Each structure stands twice: as structure tokens, then as C-alpha cells.
Amino acid sequence: MTHYQVFRLQPHRHGALIGASNHARRAGAMPKYIDQSQSDKNQDLIGSSDTPLPSLILNKLHQLGYCRREELTDYQRRKQGKSYIRSDAIWSIEVLLSASVDYFGGPDWRDQSDQAALNRWRDASVNFLKSTFGENCIFAALHLDEQT
């Protein structure tokens, strides 16, 4: 049987971060493909869903020396060379990693007691994210409540 890996990149401007954060934290109205009775099985793999994504990202940008324009005075911009985040800037890149359901054992894989394939995939995905993005990967979640 052929197994497929999905790798998708989605850039987000500041305005889209609220929706992405709500989706990751399962806040607000959820699409039909999310089985909320399974949401308690979701796992934070990197970072914590307790902090909203916009705050996590702004903290990371501050660490890198950037801040929002309204946080800077004209003096800081001109004389100290401080950088600000443009209003149309891409604030983050969302990475979606997924695999075909057959890799995990078929449509009823959630009911199987052997979760070895899921654990191998999860660990390989986290290792990939860390080796590819390093400290710039500030949040990763495993969503076990989504249907394919």
C-alpha cells in the first residue's frame, strides 16, 4: 500500500493569527471535520497552547529585535536603528504535516491499542521541525480530533 506525507506551508499576516490561534487551541466555532469529543487527545508538541499564537509570535519577534511600529519612537528608529514590523508583513508561516490514514492502520486507527505508527510519525515530525526551523518553531500541536 502506498503511504503519503502532506507538507503544506501557509503564510499568515497579523490579522489571520487570531483564526489560526483559535483553531490550534480549539476555541470558538469549529469546522465539521473536527470531532470535539476527541479534542482532549490533542497534544502540544512544541510550546503551549495556553498562550495565544499572536503573543508567542510577537515575543519571538521581540527576541529577534523587532517590534510593532507603535512601540517605537522616531528617535529609536532613526538613531538606534531599531526595526519595526511592517503593517503588511508576514508574521508567521504555518506548517501542516500529515500522513495518509493507511499509514496509521486504516480508518479505525484511533480504536487500535497499538499506537506505534502514530508515535513514530509524531517523533519524526517534531525532529523534522526542530532540525529545519530550530528555535524559530515556537508552537506545534498534534490534532487527533480531525478527520481526513
C-alpha positions in Angstrom: 0.0 0.0 0.0 1.2 3.5 -0.8 1.5 6.0 2.0 1.5 9.7 1.5 3.0 12.5 3.5 1.5 16.0 3.3 3.7 19.1 3.8 1.9 22.5 3.4 3.2 26.0 4.1 0.7 28.8 4.8 1.9 32.3 5.5 -0.1 34.4 7.9 -0.3 38.2 8.3 -1.2 39.5 11.8 -5.0 39.5 11.2 -5.0 35.8 10.3 -3.2 34.8 13.5 -6.4 35.0 15.6 -8.1 32.5 13.5 -5.1 30.2 13.4 -4.7 30.5 17.2 -8.4 29.7 17.8 -8.1 26.7 15.5 -5.0 25.4 17.3 -6.5 26.0 20.7 -10.0 24.7 19.7 -11.6 28.0 20.8 -14.8 29.3 19.2 -16.8 27.6 16.4 -15.1 24.6 14.8 -15.5 23.2 11.3 -17.4 20.0 10.8 -14.3 17.9 10.2 -13.3 18.3 13.9 -14.7 15.8 16.3 -14.8 17.8 19.5 -15.4 14.7 21.6 -11.8 13.7 20.6 -10.2 17.1 21.3 -8.9 16.1 24.7 -6.5 13.7 22.9 -4.7 16.6 21.2 -1.1 17.2 22.3 1.1 20.3 22.4 4.4 19.1 21.0 6.4 22.3 21.0 5.4 25.3 23.1 2.0 25.6 24.8 -1.5 26.3 23.5 -2.1 28.2 26.8 -0.6 31.4 25.2 -2.3 32.8 22.1 -0.2 32.5 18.9 -0.1 36.2 18.3 1.6 36.7 21.7 4.0 33.8 21.1 5.0 35.3 17.7 5.3 38.8 19.0 7.5 37.6 21.9 9.7 35.8 19.3 9.9 38.9 17.1 10.9 41.0 20.1 13.7 38.5 20.9 14.9 39.0 17.3 15.0 42.8 17.7 11.7 43.7 16.0 8.7 45.4 17.4 5.4 46.9 16.3 5.7 50.4 14.8 3.6 52.0 17.6 6.1 50.6 20.1 9.0 52.7 18.7 9.7 56.4 18.9 11.1 58.2 15.9 14.3 58.6 17.8 14.7 54.9 18.3 14.1 54.3 14.6 16.4 57.0 13.3 19.3 57.0 15.8 19.3 53.5 17.2 18.5 51.6 14.0 15.6 49.7 15.6 13.4 47.8 13.2 9.7 47.6 13.2 7.2 45.2 11.7 5.5 46.5 8.7 1.7 46.5 8.7 1.6 44.1 5.7 4.3 41.8 7.0 4.0 38.0 7.1 4.1 37.3 10.9 4.4 33.5 10.6 4.4 30.5 8.4 2.1 27.7 9.4 3.4 24.3 8.6 1.0 21.4 8.2 2.3 17.9 8.4 0.0 14.9 7.8 0.1 11.4 6.5 -2.3 9.1 4.8 -4.7 7.3 7.2 -3.5 4.0 5.8 0.0 4.7 7.3 -1.6 4.6 10.8 -3.5 1.4 10.1 -6.7 2.4 8.3 -9.8 4.4 9.1 -10.3 2.9 12.6 -6.7 3.5 13.7 -7.9 5.5 16.7 -9.5 2.4 18.1 -6.4 0.3 17.9 -4.4 -0.2 21.1 -1.0 -0.2 19.2 -0.2 3.5 18.6 3.4 2.7 17.5 3.0 4.2 14.0 1.5 7.4 15.4 4.3 7.7 17.9 7.0 7.2 15.2 5.3 9.7 12.9 4.9 12.2 15.8 8.6 11.9 16.8 9.8 12.1 13.2 7.7 15.2 12.6 9.0 17.0 15.7 12.6 16.1 14.8 12.0 17.5 11.3 10.5 20.7 12.6 13.3 21.2 15.1 16.1 20.4 12.6 14.6 22.5 9.9 13.4 25.6 11.8 15.3 25.4 15.1 14.2 27.9 17.7 12.0 29.6 15.2 9.5 26.8 15.5 7.6 28.2 18.5 4.5 26.0 18.5 3.4 22.6 17.2 0.3 20.6 18.1 -0.8 17.1 17.3 -4.5 17.2 16.4 -6.1 13.8 16.9 -9.6 15.1 16.6 -9.6 15.9 12.9 -11.0 13.6 10.2 -9.3 13.1 6.9 
